[in-house]
Amino acid sequence: MPRAQQRDKGPRKRKEKDEKAWQKKQKKKFCVFCKDKVTYVDYKDVGALRKFVSDRGKIRARRVTGVSSQQQREIAKAIKNAREMALLPYTSTAR
């Protein structure tokens, strides 16, 4: 059978699992800082900053955390400042 005939099998069908995934709507993420009306992200508040750092020590993306872009920049600065002051680790020690 020539190659040209092998390709013309018609449109591919998605699996049922994929179709259901397209139909689900994800929950809208909200900005935690806008909700609490926080004007300044403090680098000394380690408990709040830990929510925005992964277990490997990476700063979580804005689409994951749900914060606004302006506050994402402030969070990143605060995390970097806390790392310099040795309040937060750069990486995780457990492997």
N, CA, C and O of each residue as an XYZ file, in Angstrom:
380
protein
N       0.832     -1.168      0.000
C       0.000      0.000      0.000
C       0.890      1.250      0.000
O       1.759      1.377      0.863
N       0.695      2.159     -0.933
C       1.516      3.376     -0.984
C       1.255      4.269      0.220
O       0.214      4.184      0.870
N       2.216      5.115      0.493
C       2.127      5.992      1.655
C       0.943      6.952      1.574
O       0.302      7.222      2.590
N       0.649      7.460      0.411
C      -0.438      8.423      0.256
C      -1.767      7.809      0.687
O      -2.614      8.500      1.254
N      -1.951      6.546      0.428
C      -3.205      5.901      0.799
C      -3.254      5.619      2.303
O      -4.338      5.597      2.887
N      -2.119      5.409      2.925
C      -2.092      5.157      4.360
C      -2.487      6.398      5.153
O      -3.105      6.277      6.210
N      -2.143      7.581      4.666
C      -2.444      8.813      5.382
C      -3.918      9.175      5.334
O      -4.419      9.802      6.267
N      -4.613      8.808      4.299
C      -6.008      9.204      4.137
C      -6.936      8.255      4.867
O      -7.717      7.537      4.242
N      -6.854      8.251      6.173
C      -7.720      7.398      6.976
C      -8.907      8.165      7.539
O      -9.743      7.583      8.229
N      -8.994      9.453      7.259
C     -10.092     10.266      7.764
C      -9.682     11.001      9.022
O      -8.568     10.833      9.518
N     -10.587     11.813      9.534
C     -10.252     12.589     10.739
C     -10.124     11.695     11.967
O     -10.847     10.711     12.127
N      -9.203     12.059     12.807
C      -9.006     11.303     14.036
C     -10.047     11.715     15.060
O     -10.413     12.887     15.144
N     -10.514     10.771     15.822
C     -11.494     11.056     16.855
C     -10.782     11.160     18.197
O      -9.869     10.391     18.498
N     -11.216     12.120     18.988
C     -10.667     12.242     20.332
C     -11.254     11.169     21.224
O     -12.372     10.700     21.010
N     -10.505     10.800     22.195
C     -11.002      9.848     23.170
C     -12.050     10.532     24.034
O     -12.073     11.759     24.135
N     -12.906      9.752     24.647
C     -13.948     10.313     25.494
C     -13.355     11.108     26.655
O     -13.920     12.111     27.092
N     -12.229     10.651     27.136
C     -11.579     11.322     28.254
C     -11.194     12.754     27.864
O     -11.392     13.685     28.644
N     -10.640     12.929     26.647
C     -10.248     14.248     26.184
C     -11.455     15.154     25.990
O     -11.392     16.344     26.297
N     -12.552     14.604     25.485
C     -13.748     15.410     25.271
C     -14.311     15.916     26.588
O     -14.770     17.055     26.670
N     -14.279     15.089     27.610
C     -14.784     15.505     28.909
C     -13.879     16.568     29.528
O     -14.353     17.463     30.227
N     -12.586     16.466     29.270
C     -11.653     17.447     29.811
C     -11.908     18.825     29.207
O     -11.742     19.835     29.891
N     -12.304     18.881     27.953
C     -12.581     20.154     27.307
C     -13.861     20.780     27.864
O     -13.998     22.003     27.878
N     -14.778     19.962     28.311
C     -16.055     20.470     28.779
C     -15.972     21.020     30.199
O     -16.779     21.872     30.570
N     -15.034     20.562     30.986
C     -14.911     21.023     32.368
C     -14.411     22.457     32.410
O     -13.516     22.832     31.652
N     -14.980     23.244     33.282
C     -14.500     24.601     33.490
C     -13.719     24.625     34.791
O     -14.155     24.087     35.808
N     -12.565     25.253     34.738
C     -11.754     25.326     35.940
C     -12.252     26.440     36.848
O     -12.844     27.420     36.395
N     -12.000     26.271     38.127
C     -12.395     27.244     39.112
C     -11.562     28.509     38.932
O     -10.344     28.432     38.776
N     -12.205     29.661     38.952
C     -11.518     30.933     38.785
C     -10.633     31.191     39.996
O     -11.084     31.124     41.140
N      -9.355     31.489     39.723
C      -8.430     31.792     40.799
C      -8.514     33.277     41.117
O      -8.674     34.098     40.215
N      -8.408     33.618     42.370
C      -8.526     35.000     42.794
C      -7.241     35.434     43.472
O      -6.488     34.618     44.002
N      -7.014     36.711     43.444
C      -5.806     37.278     44.040
C      -5.987     37.365     45.548
O      -6.890     38.049     46.030
N      -5.148     36.689     46.278
C      -5.229     36.653     47.740
C      -4.966     38.038     48.327
O      -5.604     38.435     49.303
N      -4.032     38.766     47.735
C      -3.671     40.071     48.271
C      -4.741     41.120     47.994
O      -4.966     42.006     48.818
N      -5.399     41.030     46.845
C      -6.490     41.966     46.548
C      -7.676     41.703     47.468
O      -8.361     42.631     47.896
N      -7.910     40.428     47.766
C      -9.028     40.055     48.650
C      -8.817     40.619     50.052
O      -9.746     41.156     50.655
N      -7.603     40.498     50.565
C      -7.290     40.986     51.915
C      -6.881     42.464     51.936
O      -6.611     43.020     53.001
N      -6.837     43.095     50.757
C      -6.461     44.512     50.601
C      -5.079     44.796     51.180
O      -4.888     45.759     51.922
N      -4.120     43.943     50.829
C      -2.728     44.112     51.264
C      -2.050     45.063     50.284
O      -2.133     44.872     49.071
N      -1.383     46.082     50.808
C      -0.716     47.059     49.948
C       0.776     46.770     49.798
O       1.397     47.196     48.824
N       1.357     46.042     50.764
C       2.802     45.810     50.762
C       3.069     44.351     51.103
O       2.545     43.828     52.086
N       3.885     43.699     50.286
C       4.274     42.310     50.549
C       5.572     42.357     51.345
O       6.603     42.800     50.839
N       5.518     41.903     52.580
C       6.659     41.998     53.481
C       7.541     40.761     53.348
O       7.043     39.636     53.391
N       8.840     40.963     53.187
C       9.770     39.845     53.042
C       9.953     39.088     54.352
O      10.414     37.946     54.347
N       9.597     39.714     55.478
C       9.763     39.070     56.785
C       8.622     38.113     57.113
O       8.725     37.325     58.053
N       7.534     38.176     56.343
C       6.388     37.292     56.553
C       6.637     35.981     55.799
O       6.110     35.761     54.709
N       7.444     35.132     56.402
C       7.894     33.899     55.753
C       6.737     32.926     55.529
O       6.710     32.211     54.527
N       5.798     32.900     56.446
C       4.656     31.992     56.307
C       3.833     32.276     55.061
O       3.400     31.356     54.366
N       3.622     33.554     54.784
C       2.859     33.934     53.591
C       3.663     33.670     52.322
O       3.103     33.266     51.303
N       4.966     33.896     52.381
C       5.799     33.717     51.190
C       5.984     32.246     50.829
O       6.184     31.919     49.659
N       5.920     31.366     51.807
C       6.085     29.929     51.539
C       4.986     29.382     50.633
O       5.201     28.396     49.927
N       3.825     30.005     50.646
C       2.726     29.587     49.766
C       3.074     29.788     48.293
O       2.535     29.107     47.420
N       3.978     30.729     48.027
C       4.326     31.086     46.658
C       5.643     30.467     46.199
O       6.154     30.801     45.130
N       6.190     29.560     47.016
C       7.428     28.858     46.667
C       7.123     27.368     46.629
O       6.461     26.846     47.526
N       7.604     26.676     45.588
C       7.366     25.241     45.476
C       8.241     24.478     46.470
O       9.105     25.060     47.127
N       8.007     23.180     46.570
C       8.801     22.369     47.496
C      10.254     22.267     47.048
O      11.125     21.948     47.857
N      10.526     22.529     45.791
C      11.898     22.519     45.271
C      12.580     23.882     45.421
O      13.771     24.013     45.138
N      11.834     24.892     45.865
C      12.425     26.206     46.072
C      12.186     27.186     44.947
O      12.730     28.290     44.976
N      11.385     26.819     43.949
C      11.118     27.713     42.820
C       9.934     28.620     43.141
O       9.014     28.235     43.863
N       9.976     29.824     42.592
C       8.854     30.745     42.748
C       7.744     30.280     41.818
O       7.963     30.087     40.622
N       6.548     30.100     42.375
C       5.423     29.603     41.577
C       4.964     30.658     40.575
O       5.053     31.858     40.833
N       4.474     30.192     39.434
C       4.027     31.081     38.363
C       2.729     31.781     38.749
O       1.997     31.339     39.634
N       2.475     32.862     38.073
C       1.291     33.658     38.340
C       0.009     32.898     38.012
O      -0.994     33.033     38.713
N       0.043     32.111     36.959
C      -1.148     31.349     36.575
C      -1.452     30.243     37.584
O      -2.591     29.786     37.676
N      -0.453     29.815     38.330
C      -0.656     28.784     39.352
C      -1.201     29.400     40.637
O      -2.126     28.862     41.244
N      -0.628     30.522     41.047
C      -1.021     31.136     42.313
C      -2.289     31.967     42.188
O      -3.053     32.067     43.149
N      -2.529     32.566     41.028
C      -3.731     33.351     40.823
C      -3.631     34.802     41.250
O      -4.655     35.476     41.366
N      -2.426     35.302     41.487
C      -2.271     36.697     41.887
C      -2.146     37.581     40.647
O      -1.910     37.090     39.543
N      -2.308     38.881     40.843
C      -2.186     39.808     39.722
C      -0.708     39.981     39.355
O       0.180     39.620     40.126
N      -0.464     40.531     38.184
C       0.914     40.641     37.698
C       1.745     41.585     38.561
O       2.924     41.331     38.809
N       1.132     42.668     39.015
C       1.864     43.611     39.862
C       2.272     42.947     41.175
O       3.394     43.132     41.646
N       1.369     42.181     41.758
C       1.692     41.528     43.019
C       2.643     40.362     42.829
O       3.393     40.021     43.743
N       2.623     39.740     41.645
C       3.584     38.675     41.368
C       5.007     39.229     41.383
O       5.928     38.584     41.883
N       5.175     40.419     40.834
C       6.495     41.067     40.857
C       6.914     41.392     42.293
O       8.070     41.195     42.665
N       5.974     41.887     43.092
C       6.278     42.200     44.489
C       6.613     40.936     45.278
O       7.513     40.945     46.118
N       5.895     39.860     45.011
C       6.152     38.582     45.683
C       7.546     38.077     45.330
O       8.288     37.619     46.198
N       7.894     38.166     44.047
C       9.215     37.701     43.604
C      10.328     38.499     44.288
O      11.327     37.928     44.726
N      10.151     39.812     44.375
C      11.154     40.646     45.054
C      11.259     40.282     46.532
O      12.357     40.192     47.082
N      10.106     40.074     47.169
C      10.094     39.739     48.592
C      10.752     38.387     48.843
O      11.485     38.225     49.819
N      10.496     37.420     47.973
C      11.104     36.092     48.122
C      12.616     36.178     47.949
O      13.373     35.574     48.709
N      13.046     36.928     46.949
C      14.486     37.069     46.714
C      15.164     37.792     47.882
O      16.282     37.451     48.266
N      14.487     38.777     48.432
C      15.021     39.501     49.581
C      15.086     38.591     50.809
O      16.061     38.622     51.559
N      14.047     37.783     51.009
C      14.026     36.851     52.144
C      15.116     35.792     52.004
O      15.688     35.347     52.999
N      15.397     35.397     50.787
C      16.495     34.438     50.561
C      17.835     35.061     50.916
O      18.687     34.408     51.519
N      18.025     36.322     50.546
C      19.278     37.019     50.870
C      19.458     37.145     52.383
O      20.575     37.053     52.893
N      18.359     37.354     53.088
C      18.414     37.495     54.550
C      18.408     36.144     55.255
O      18.381     36.092     56.485
N      18.432     35.069     54.508
C      18.466     33.701     55.024
C      17.179     33.327     55.772
O      17.205     32.500     56.683
N      16.071     33.932     55.386
C      14.780     33.567     55.970
C      14.138     32.413     55.183
O      13.408     31.595     55.742
N      14.424     32.369     53.897
C      13.933     31.299     53.022
C      15.131     30.619     52.368
O      16.124     31.282     52.068
N      15.057     29.309     52.143
C      16.162     28.636     51.454
C      16.087     28.855     49.939
O      15.011     29.075     49.383
N      17.234     28.792     49.296
C      17.270     28.893     47.846
C      16.722     27.614     47.208
O      15.980     27.667     46.227
N      17.093     26.481     47.770
C      16.619     25.190     47.290
C      16.229     24.329     48.466
O      16.540     24.644     49.615
N      15.545     23.237     48.170
C      15.190     22.317     49.245
C      16.389     21.416     49.544
O      17.173     21.093     48.652
N      16.518     21.020     50.794
C      17.651     20.195     51.188
C      17.315     18.709     51.075
O      18.217     17.898     50.863
N      16.051     18.333     51.211
C      15.649     16.923     51.141
C      15.552     16.480     49.688
O      15.075     17.221     48.829
N      16.002     15.284     49.432
C      15.915     14.736     48.063
C      15.151     13.472     48.050
O      14.974     12.868     46.992
